[in-house]
């Protein structure tokens, strides 16, 4: 028998109102993801680290060759950000399942989500005070903000199951992703304008960057208020636990039970493995695109920044488009189509001539079209495969698995470049991740997986 429909006692209008509030957490956290995590903070913290190591930031003519001492280890200033992100990623993979198990036992999910969001935004806001040689503060704040973002997303994704019926989830998830790309693109456009025009605004480059970091933190915190006020808390429907002790101890115990119980949901497990592969390919393309555009295709920083913005805004429309297609043919088939397009993307990138800006921007449009859609529909499709009352637990595995394997694609990219001394074979090598993900996804029996989880199947699977 399928699980009870969410908000069964509410009118469609009331349910859609709650969904609109839910969308805005995508809009809120995207400011941190784009302005801080993707574009501005890494080069800024690197400059601060170089100042600490060398007394002044290195230049092309006089590069910094001294290292930092981090926990007794010698670390290059240019590698600091990547080590911090890696440490936060590994720690997140361990912590997020505990967050999920805790959230499923809480009747105050929106409070849990908002608390992580606001702690993360405070950490992001603290980046304004990172200056001079104080790299330690910057590294600590980046670690905390990334951990809080992942924790808030676990609960946010789980709430999708409570506010949308099975037939609504592809649409709701796609609109959330779309709004996130739009919000992130809008603030990034403003902030890049501030950094570019800092002299005419009477600001130093460093102060302009610090104000932009602060704006992203304020955006994250302020717009989190919308879902916090608009969402309803619901009584926990987590299955009764045999674990003794307090909620935290129960959460650790239930995590172990969840990992064992995955054997009873083979389609859920198969989709998770497929997702780990194809999402790793997606994330690596995103991470490597700027380097590929600059080093292999010969484009300037200004063109690359404009390309990032183009992808952001095209992804807004792409997510909405994929949501409509999924409504007609099903999420699984639409994701598989998207993976086929991703394979075409890396092949085109391999053959792309140098300094052909029209072709480069056309490829960016193609990436934008499939970027948001494949990610949004993966979230909504997975929501159909998780048992009722344990949504946050399973979404924590979804997030933790993604973070725990997100280094495989970048490692492959780096190794192939090192072996061939070219980024072209490195980018096309990523086709393996999309191909494996596509083959595994094709073997997922969606209706069986939904039935095994005890859920009601949507009209179109």
PyMOL commands that set and color helices and strands:
alter all, ss='L'
color gray80, all
select helices_A, chain A and resi 12-54+77-104+109-129+135-163+169-196+205-230+247-264+266-296+301-329+331-351+357-383+391-405+407-420+423-428+431-442+446-452
alter helices_A, ss='H'
color red, helices_A
select strands_A, chain A and resi 67-70+73-76
alter strands_A, ss='S'
color yellow, strands_A
deselect
rebuild
show_as cartoon
